[in-house]
Amino acid sequence: MPVFGPISRRELIRALQKAGFEGPFSGGKHQFMRKGDRTARIPNPHSGDIGTGLLSRLLKQAGISREEWEQL
């Protein structure tokens, strides 16, 4: 259901949990979420939404295609 576009950190975490990821867990400089052998880093909270460029890189890390993302 999330549209591929700017998204808040909270919405990103919620969508990744819906995709089967667990977390977020603390680690190093960024939190991360896990699903099997996949690890996706979660950006630190900041003002404003996560842009499409960063969202694209995060989805690639998570192994989620744009089509799968829009089906969540």
C-alpha positions in Angstrom: 0.0 0.0 0.0 2.8 2.5 0.5 3.3 4.6 -2.6 6.9 4.7 -3.9 7.8 8.2 -2.8 8.7 10.2 0.3 7.8 8.3 3.4 8.2 8.9 7.2 10.6 6.7 9.2 7.7 5.3 11.2 5.8 4.3 8.0 9.0 2.7 6.6 9.4 0.6 9.8 5.7 -0.4 9.7 5.9 -1.5 6.1 9.1 -3.5 6.6 7.5 -5.3 9.5 4.5 -6.1 7.3 7.0 -7.5 4.8 8.2 -9.9 7.5 11.2 -8.0 8.9 11.8 -8.0 12.7 13.1 -5.1 14.6 14.3 -2.4 14.6 17.3 -3.4 16.6 20.1 -1.1 17.9 23.5 -1.5 16.4 26.4 0.8 15.6 25.3 4.2 14.2 22.0 3.0 12.8 19.2 0.8 13.8 18.5 -2.2 11.6 15.8 -4.8 10.8 16.2 -8.5 9.9 14.5 -11.1 7.8 16.3 -14.3 7.5 19.8 -13.5 6.1 18.7 -10.0 4.9 19.5 -6.9 6.9 18.1 -3.4 6.2 19.5 -0.4 7.9 17.0 2.2 9.1 17.9 5.9 8.8 18.2 7.9 12.0 15.3 10.1 12.9 15.5 13.5 11.4 13.2 16.3 10.3 11.4 15.5 7.1 10.6 12.4 5.2 12.9 9.8 3.6 13.2 10.7 -0.1 12.8 8.4 -3.0 16.6 8.0 -3.6 17.2 6.7 -0.1 14.0 4.6 -0.1 15.2 2.9 -3.3 18.6 2.1 -1.7 16.9 0.8 1.4 14.5 -1.5 -0.6 17.5 -2.8 -2.6 19.2 -3.7 0.7 16.0 -5.4 1.9 15.6 -7.3 -1.4 12.2 -5.8 -2.0 11.2 -4.7 -5.6 9.2 -1.6 -6.3 6.2 -3.7 -7.3 6.4 -5.7 -4.0 6.7 -2.5 -2.1 3.5 -1.1 -3.6 1.7 -4.3 -2.8 2.4 -4.2 1.0 
